[in-house]
Amino acid sequence: ATDVETGTRMAVKVLSLDQSDHARFQRECGILGQLSTVPGVVAVRQATFAEDGRPVIAMDLMRGGSLANRLEEGP
């Protein structure tokens, strides 16, 4: 996705969680926000809920393939 205010490309993840998982989602986003300055941790830019109630996370876009692809290449 592209941030309409800054033009920055971002990754957006839409999660499939039950309503009962929303509190856990919010707690985990708070923790991720605290870790955003740690090297190797993708910065979460926004965490919210879509109109249909699904949790959505916007984060820095990391190029170069998926984590699974990177792990296959070795350390």
Biopython code that builds the backbone (N, CA, C, O; Angstrom):
import numpy as np
from Bio.PDB.StructureBuilder import StructureBuilder

atoms = [
    (1, "ALA", "N", (0.845, -1.184, 0.000)),
    (1, "ALA", "CA", (0.000, 0.000, 0.000)),
    (1, "ALA", "C", (0.888, 1.243, 0.000)),
    (1, "ALA", "O", (2.090, 1.165, 0.252)),
    (2, "THR", "N", (0.293, 2.354, -0.278)),
    (2, "THR", "CA", (1.003, 3.630, -0.253)),
    (2, "THR", "C", (0.327, 4.555, 0.748)),
    (2, "THR", "O", (-0.888, 4.746, 0.700)),
    (3, "ASP", "N", (1.114, 5.132, 1.660)),
    (3, "ASP", "CA", (0.603, 6.112, 2.617)),
    (3, "ASP", "C", (0.205, 7.350, 1.823)),
    (3, "ASP", "O", (1.048, 7.953, 1.158)),
    (4, "VAL", "N", (-1.066, 7.738, 1.881)),
    (4, "VAL", "CA", (-1.556, 8.855, 1.072)),
    (4, "VAL", "C", (-0.978, 10.193, 1.525)),
    (4, "VAL", "O", (-0.932, 11.136, 0.735)),
    (5, "GLU", "N", (-0.542, 10.294, 2.764)),
    (5, "GLU", "CA", (0.016, 11.552, 3.257)),
    (5, "GLU", "C", (1.479, 11.727, 2.876)),
    (5, "GLU", "O", (1.900, 12.831, 2.530)),
    (6, "THR", "N", (2.259, 10.650, 2.935)),
    (6, "THR", "CA", (3.702, 10.760, 2.701)),
    (6, "THR", "C", (4.162, 10.156, 1.386)),
    (6, "THR", "O", (5.271, 10.439, 0.933)),
    (7, "GLY", "N", (3.322, 9.319, 0.758)),
    (7, "GLY", "CA", (3.712, 8.633, -0.461)),
    (7, "GLY", "C", (4.623, 7.441, -0.209)),
    (7, "GLY", "O", (5.124, 6.836, -1.156)),
    (8, "THR", "N", (4.843, 7.098, 1.049)),
    (8, "THR", "CA", (5.722, 5.997, 1.417)),
    (8, "THR", "C", (5.026, 4.665, 1.175)),
    (8, "THR", "O", (3.860, 4.492, 1.527)),
    (9, "ARG", "N", (5.758, 3.716, 0.566)),
    (9, "ARG", "CA", (5.231, 2.368, 0.380)),
    (9, "ARG", "C", (5.284, 1.632, 1.707)),
    (9, "ARG", "O", (6.279, 1.715, 2.426)),
    (10, "MET", "N", (4.218, 0.913, 2.034)),
    (10, "MET", "CA", (4.113, 0.204, 3.301)),
    (10, "MET", "C", (3.546, -1.191, 3.063)),
    (10, "MET", "O", (2.888, -1.452, 2.056)),
    (11, "ALA", "N", (3.815, -2.074, 4.008)),
    (11, "ALA", "CA", (3.179, -3.393, 4.006)),
    (11, "ALA", "C", (1.946, -3.308, 4.888)),
    (11, "ALA", "O", (1.979, -2.680, 5.946)),
    (12, "VAL", "N", (0.865, -3.933, 4.461)),
    (12, "VAL", "CA", (-0.375, -3.945, 5.235)),
    (12, "VAL", "C", (-0.784, -5.394, 5.438)),
    (12, "VAL", "O", (-0.887, -6.162, 4.481)),
    (13, "LYS", "N", (-1.015, -5.758, 6.683)),
    (13, "LYS", "CA", (-1.432, -7.109, 7.022)),
    (13, "LYS", "C", (-2.830, -7.026, 7.625)),
    (13, "LYS", "O", (-3.057, -6.294, 8.588)),
    (14, "VAL", "N", (-3.764, -7.784, 7.051)),
    (14, "VAL", "CA", (-5.124, -7.874, 7.566)),
    (14, "VAL", "C", (-5.250, -9.244, 8.220)),
    (14, "VAL", "O", (-5.036, -10.271, 7.575)),
    (15, "LEU", "N", (-5.597, -9.252, 9.494)),
    (15, "LEU", "CA", (-5.648, -10.493, 10.260)),
    (15, "LEU", "C", (-7.067, -11.024, 10.376)),
    (15, "LEU", "O", (-8.036, -10.265, 10.362)),
    (16, "SER", "N", (-7.169, -12.319, 10.488)),
    (16, "SER", "CA", (-8.463, -12.971, 10.711)),
    (16, "SER", "C", (-8.518, -13.395, 12.169)),
    (16, "SER", "O", (-8.045, -14.474, 12.525)),
    (17, "LEU", "N", (-9.089, -12.555, 13.002)),
    (17, "LEU", "CA", (-9.206, -12.837, 14.431)),
    (17, "LEU", "C", (-10.651, -12.718, 14.864)),
    (17, "LEU", "O", (-11.428, -11.956, 14.290)),
    (18, "ASP", "N", (-10.994, -13.472, 15.870)),
    (18, "ASP", "CA", (-12.318, -13.344, 16.467)),
    (18, "ASP", "C", (-12.371, -12.055, 17.284)),
    (18, "ASP", "O", (-11.338, -11.508, 17.668)),
    (19, "GLN", "N", (-13.575, -11.585, 17.540)),
    (19, "GLN", "CA", (-13.768, -10.379, 18.351)),
    (19, "GLN", "C", (-13.070, -10.514, 19.703)),
    (19, "GLN", "O", (-12.566, -9.527, 20.239)),
    (20, "SER", "N", (-13.036, -11.723, 20.256)),
    (20, "SER", "CA", (-12.415, -11.936, 21.562)),
    (20, "SER", "C", (-10.906, -11.746, 21.533)),
    (20, "SER", "O", (-10.286, -11.575, 22.582)),
    (21, "ASP", "N", (-10.305, -11.773, 20.346)),
    (21, "ASP", "CA", (-8.860, -11.608, 20.209)),
    (21, "ASP", "C", (-8.438, -10.147, 20.075)),
    (21, "ASP", "O", (-7.241, -9.863, 20.036)),
    (22, "HIS", "N", (-9.382, -9.220, 20.005)),
    (22, "HIS", "CA", (-9.045, -7.814, 19.780)),
    (22, "HIS", "C", (-8.191, -7.225, 20.902)),
    (22, "HIS", "O", (-7.279, -6.444, 20.629)),
    (23, "ALA", "N", (-8.462, -7.578, 22.140)),
    (23, "ALA", "CA", (-7.671, -7.050, 23.257)),
    (23, "ALA", "C", (-6.233, -7.542, 23.158)),
    (23, "ALA", "O", (-5.297, -6.781, 23.402)),
    (24, "ARG", "N", (-6.053, -8.812, 22.801)),
    (24, "ARG", "CA", (-4.702, -9.352, 22.631)),
    (24, "ARG", "C", (-3.974, -8.649, 21.493)),
    (24, "ARG", "O", (-2.789, -8.335, 21.607)),
    (25, "PHE", "N", (-4.683, -8.403, 20.400)),
    (25, "PHE", "CA", (-4.115, -7.684, 19.263)),
    (25, "PHE", "C", (-3.616, -6.306, 19.694)),
    (25, "PHE", "O", (-2.508, -5.908, 19.333)),
    (26, "GLN", "N", (-4.418, -5.583, 20.456)),
    (26, "GLN", "CA", (-4.023, -4.247, 20.901)),
    (26, "GLN", "C", (-2.817, -4.303, 21.834)),
    (26, "GLN", "O", (-1.933, -3.451, 21.740)),
    (27, "ARG", "N", (-2.761, -5.283, 22.728)),
    (27, "ARG", "CA", (-1.602, -5.445, 23.626)),
    (27, "ARG", "C", (-0.329, -5.731, 22.828)),
    (27, "ARG", "O", (0.718, -5.134, 23.077)),
    (28, "GLU", "N", (-0.432, -6.644, 21.872)),
    (28, "GLU", "CA", (0.733, -7.005, 21.087)),
    (28, "GLU", "C", (1.215, -5.845, 20.232)),
    (28, "GLU", "O", (2.420, -5.692, 20.029)),
    (29, "CYS", "N", (0.306, -5.029, 19.729)),
    (29, "CYS", "CA", (0.704, -3.851, 18.949)),
    (29, "CYS", "C", (1.440, -2.856, 19.834)),
    (29, "CYS", "O", (2.398, -2.222, 19.393)),
    (30, "GLY", "N", (1.000, -2.718, 21.073)),
    (30, "GLY", "CA", (1.712, -1.848, 22.010)),
    (30, "GLY", "C", (3.126, -2.329, 22.251)),
    (30, "GLY", "O", (4.057, -1.527, 22.313)),
    (31, "ILE", "N", (3.292, -3.631, 22.388)),
    (31, "ILE", "CA", (4.625, -4.199, 22.584)),
    (31, "ILE", "C", (5.478, -3.990, 21.340)),
    (31, "ILE", "O", (6.645, -3.610, 21.446)),
    (32, "LEU", "N", (4.907, -4.234, 20.160)),
    (32, "LEU", "CA", (5.654, -4.017, 18.924)),
    (32, "LEU", "C", (6.077, -2.563, 18.784)),
    (32, "LEU", "O", (7.171, -2.281, 18.295)),
    (33, "GLY", "N", (5.229, -1.647, 19.204)),
    (33, "GLY", "CA", (5.581, -0.226, 19.155)),
    (33, "GLY", "C", (6.802, 0.077, 20.004)),
    (33, "GLY", "O", (7.630, 0.905, 19.627)),
    (34, "GLN", "N", (6.921, -0.580, 21.138)),
    (34, "GLN", "CA", (8.083, -0.380, 22.001)),
    (34, "GLN", "C", (9.345, -0.980, 21.395)),
    (34, "GLN", "O", (10.450, -0.535, 21.705)),
    (35, "LEU", "N", (9.194, -1.975, 20.543)),
    (35, "LEU", "CA", (10.346, -2.646, 19.937)),
    (35, "LEU", "C", (10.747, -2.051, 18.592)),
    (35, "LEU", "O", (11.702, -2.519, 17.972)),
    (36, "SER", "N", (10.036, -1.032, 18.135)),
    (36, "SER", "CA", (10.244, -0.530, 16.778)),
    (36, "SER", "C", (11.629, 0.049, 16.528)),
    (36, "SER", "O", (12.018, 0.213, 15.372)),
    (37, "THR", "N", (12.376, 0.360, 17.563)),
    (37, "THR", "CA", (13.728, 0.891, 17.363)),
    (37, "THR", "C", (14.801, -0.187, 17.481)),
    (37, "THR", "O", (15.989, 0.104, 17.339)),
    (38, "VAL", "N", (14.397, -1.419, 17.736)),
    (38, "VAL", "CA", (15.346, -2.524, 17.853)),
    (38, "VAL", "C", (15.746, -2.979, 16.451)),
    (38, "VAL", "O", (14.877, -3.225, 15.614)),
    (39, "PRO", "N", (17.055, -3.096, 16.180)),
    (39, "PRO", "CA", (17.484, -3.553, 14.855)),
    (39, "PRO", "C", (16.901, -4.928, 14.536)),
    (39, "PRO", "O", (16.876, -5.817, 15.387)),
    (40, "GLY", "N", (16.434, -5.088, 13.303)),
    (40, "GLY", "CA", (15.875, -6.359, 12.872)),
    (40, "GLY", "C", (14.391, -6.523, 13.130)),
    (40, "GLY", "O", (13.805, -7.532, 12.739)),
    (41, "VAL", "N", (13.774, -5.549, 13.783)),
    (41, "VAL", "CA", (12.329, -5.601, 14.044)),
    (41, "VAL", "C", (11.652, -4.575, 13.136)),
    (41, "VAL", "O", (12.012, -3.398, 13.140)),
    (42, "VAL", "N", (10.674, -5.030, 12.365)),
    (42, "VAL", "CA", (9.957, -4.141, 11.458)),
    (42, "VAL", "C", (9.110, -3.172, 12.269)),
    (42, "VAL", "O", (8.401, -3.578, 13.190)),
    (43, "ALA", "N", (9.185, -1.897, 11.926)),
    (43, "ALA", "CA", (8.433, -0.873, 12.654)),
    (43, "ALA", "C", (6.962, -0.890, 12.249)),
    (43, "ALA", "O", (6.627, -0.854, 11.065)),
    (44, "VAL", "N", (6.099, -0.945, 13.250)),
    (44, "VAL", "CA", (4.658, -0.838, 13.033)),
    (44, "VAL", "C", (4.314, 0.643, 13.005)),
    (44, "VAL", "O", (4.602, 1.373, 13.953)),
    (45, "ARG", "N", (3.697, 1.082, 11.914)),
    (45, "ARG", "CA", (3.339, 2.497, 11.756)),
    (45, "ARG", "C", (1.927, 2.795, 12.224)),
    (45, "ARG", "O", (1.641, 3.887, 12.716)),
    (46, "GLN", "N", (1.045, 1.813, 12.068)),
    (46, "GLN", "CA", (-0.331, 2.005, 12.522)),
    (46, "GLN", "C", (-0.979, 0.648, 12.736)),
    (46, "GLN", "O", (-0.750, -0.286, 11.968)),
    (47, "ALA", "N", (-1.771, 0.544, 13.760)),
    (47, "ALA", "CA", (-2.565, -0.656, 14.021)),
    (47, "ALA", "C", (-3.983, -0.187, 14.297)),
    (47, "ALA", "O", (-4.208, 0.670, 15.152)),
    (48, "THR", "N", (-4.924, -0.745, 13.578)),
    (48, "THR", "CA", (-6.302, -0.292, 13.694)),
    (48, "THR", "C", (-7.244, -1.447, 13.341)),
    (48, "THR", "O", (-6.803, -2.584, 13.170)),
    (49, "PHE", "N", (-8.503, -1.157, 13.237)),
    (49, "PHE", "CA", (-9.492, -2.145, 12.841)),
    (49, "PHE", "C", (-10.180, -1.668, 11.572)),
    (49, "PHE", "O", (-10.537, -0.495, 11.459)),
    (50, "ALA", "N", (-10.368, -2.573, 10.619)),
    (50, "ALA", "CA", (-11.080, -2.260, 9.384)),
    (50, "ALA", "C", (-12.558, -2.059, 9.702)),
    (50, "ALA", "O", (-13.008, -2.350, 10.810)),
    (51, "GLU", "N", (-13.299, -1.567, 8.735)),
    (51, "GLU", "CA", (-14.733, -1.325, 8.936)),
    (51, "GLU", "C", (-15.478, -2.593, 9.329)),
    (51, "GLU", "O", (-16.480, -2.532, 10.042)),
    (52, "ASP", "N", (-14.987, -3.751, 8.861)),
    (52, "ASP", "CA", (-15.654, -5.010, 9.192)),
    (52, "ASP", "C", (-15.155, -5.612, 10.507)),
    (52, "ASP", "O", (-15.547, -6.720, 10.873)),
    (53, "GLY", "N", (-14.285, -4.876, 11.219)),
    (53, "GLY", "CA", (-13.806, -5.312, 12.520)),
    (53, "GLY", "C", (-12.512, -6.096, 12.515)),
    (53, "GLY", "O", (-11.976, -6.410, 13.578)),
    (54, "ARG", "N", (-11.991, -6.421, 11.320)),
    (54, "ARG", "CA", (-10.731, -7.173, 11.275)),
    (54, "ARG", "C", (-9.557, -6.272, 11.624)),
    (54, "ARG", "O", (-9.505, -5.120, 11.192)),
    (55, "PRO", "N", (-8.615, -6.789, 12.404)),
    (55, "PRO", "CA", (-7.424, -6.018, 12.753)),
    (55, "PRO", "C", (-6.528, -5.820, 11.533)),
    (55, "PRO", "O", (-6.363, -6.720, 10.709)),
    (56, "VAL", "N", (-5.952, -4.616, 11.438)),
    (56, "VAL", "CA", (-5.076, -4.264, 10.330)),
    (56, "VAL", "C", (-3.807, -3.655, 10.899)),
    (56, "VAL", "O", (-3.861, -2.807, 11.789)),
    (57, "ILE", "N", (-2.647, -4.095, 10.375)),
    (57, "ILE", "CA", (-1.362, -3.547, 10.795)),
    (57, "ILE", "C", (-0.666, -2.974, 9.566)),
    (57, "ILE", "O", (-0.511, -3.663, 8.558)),
    (58, "ALA", "N", (-0.248, -1.720, 9.650)),
    (58, "ALA", "CA", (0.567, -1.092, 8.611)),
    (58, "ALA", "C", (1.982, -0.980, 9.153)),
    (58, "ALA", "O", (2.202, -0.473, 10.253)),
    (59, "MET", "N", (2.943, -1.462, 8.361)),
    (59, "MET", "CA", (4.331, -1.481, 8.819)),
    (59, "MET", "C", (5.259, -1.136, 7.667)),
    (59, "MET", "O", (4.847, -1.075, 6.509)),
    (60, "ASP", "N", (6.527, -0.913, 8.010)),
    (60, "ASP", "CA", (7.513, -0.649, 6.984)),
    (60, "ASP", "C", (7.535, -1.792, 5.985)),
    (60, "ASP", "O", (7.408, -2.956, 6.364)),
    (61, "LEU", "N", (7.696, -1.467, 4.720)),
    (61, "LEU", "CA", (7.790, -2.469, 3.675)),
    (61, "LEU", "C", (9.243, -2.919, 3.575)),
    (61, "LEU", "O", (10.140, -2.117, 3.315)),
    (62, "MET", "N", (9.455, -4.204, 3.783)),
    (62, "MET", "CA", (10.795, -4.774, 3.693)),
    (62, "MET", "C", (10.897, -5.500, 2.354)),
    (62, "MET", "O", (10.116, -6.409, 2.073)),
    (63, "ARG", "N", (11.836, -5.106, 1.553)),
    (63, "ARG", "CA", (12.010, -5.717, 0.234)),
    (63, "ARG", "C", (12.957, -6.918, 0.333)),
    (63, "ARG", "O", (13.714, -7.045, 1.295)),
    (64, "GLY", "N", (12.904, -7.780, -0.656)),
    (64, "GLY", "CA", (13.851, -8.880, -0.704)),
    (64, "GLY", "C", (13.244, -10.230, -0.394)),
    (64, "GLY", "O", (13.982, -11.165, -0.083)),
    (65, "GLY", "N", (11.936, -10.373, -0.464)),
    (65, "GLY", "CA", (11.317, -11.663, -0.224)),
    (65, "GLY", "C", (10.763, -11.793, 1.170)),
    (65, "GLY", "O", (10.880, -10.893, 2.001)),
    (66, "SER", "N", (10.164, -12.926, 1.401)),
    (66, "SER", "CA", (9.536, -13.179, 2.691)),
    (66, "SER", "C", (10.564, -13.662, 3.715)),
    (66, "SER", "O", (11.686, -14.025, 3.361)),
    (67, "LEU", "N", (10.171, -13.661, 4.962)),
    (67, "LEU", "CA", (11.040, -14.190, 6.015)),
    (67, "LEU", "C", (11.342, -15.659, 5.745)),
    (67, "LEU", "O", (12.468, -16.108, 5.959)),
    (68, "ALA", "N", (10.353, -16.408, 5.280)),
    (68, "ALA", "CA", (10.560, -17.824, 4.955)),
    (68, "ALA", "C", (11.652, -17.970, 3.903)),
    (68, "ALA", "O", (12.515, -18.840, 4.024)),
    (69, "ASN", "N", (11.625, -17.115, 2.855)),
    (69, "ASN", "CA", (12.658, -17.161, 1.831)),
    (69, "ASN", "C", (14.037, -16.855, 2.409)),
    (69, "ASN", "O", (15.024, -17.515, 2.084)),
    (70, "ARG", "N", (14.085, -15.855, 3.260)),
    (70, "ARG", "CA", (15.370, -15.481, 3.853)),
    (70, "ARG", "C", (15.932, -16.587, 4.745)),
    (70, "ARG", "O", (17.140, -16.826, 4.753)),
    (71, "LEU", "N", (15.063, -17.256, 5.490)),
    (71, "LEU", "CA", (15.516, -18.344, 6.373)),
    (71, "LEU", "C", (16.027, -19.539, 5.589)),
    (71, "LEU", "O", (16.931, -20.241, 6.041)),
    (72, "GLU", "N", (15.446, -19.777, 4.406)),
    (72, "GLU", "CA", (15.934, -20.873, 3.564)),
    (72, "GLU", "C", (17.368, -20.628, 3.097)),
    (72, "GLU", "O", (18.111, -21.577, 2.846)),
    (73, "GLU", "N", (17.753, -19.359, 2.980)),
    (73, "GLU", "CA", (19.100, -19.012, 2.509)),
    (73, "GLU", "C", (20.155, -19.240, 3.589)),
    (73, "GLU", "O", (21.349, -19.263, 3.287)),
    (74, "GLY", "N", (19.738, -19.407, 4.826)),
    (74, "GLY", "CA", (20.681, -19.609, 5.926)),
    (74, "GLY", "C", (20.883, -18.328, 6.713)),
    (74, "GLY", "O", (20.243, -17.311, 6.447)),
    (75, "PRO", "N", (21.789, -18.390, 7.693)),
    (75, "PRO", "CA", (22.008, -17.217, 8.562)),
    (75, "PRO", "C", (22.564, -16.023, 7.803)),
    (75, "PRO", "O", (22.799, -14.970, 8.395)),
]
sb = StructureBuilder()
sb.init_structure("model")
sb.init_model(0)
sb.init_chain("A")
sb.init_seg("    ")
for serial, (resi, resn, name, xyz) in enumerate(atoms, 1):
    if name == "N":
        sb.init_residue(resn, " ", resi, " ")
    sb.init_atom(name, np.array(xyz, "f"), 0.0, 1.0, " ", f" {name:<3s}", serial, name[0])
structure = sb.get_structure()
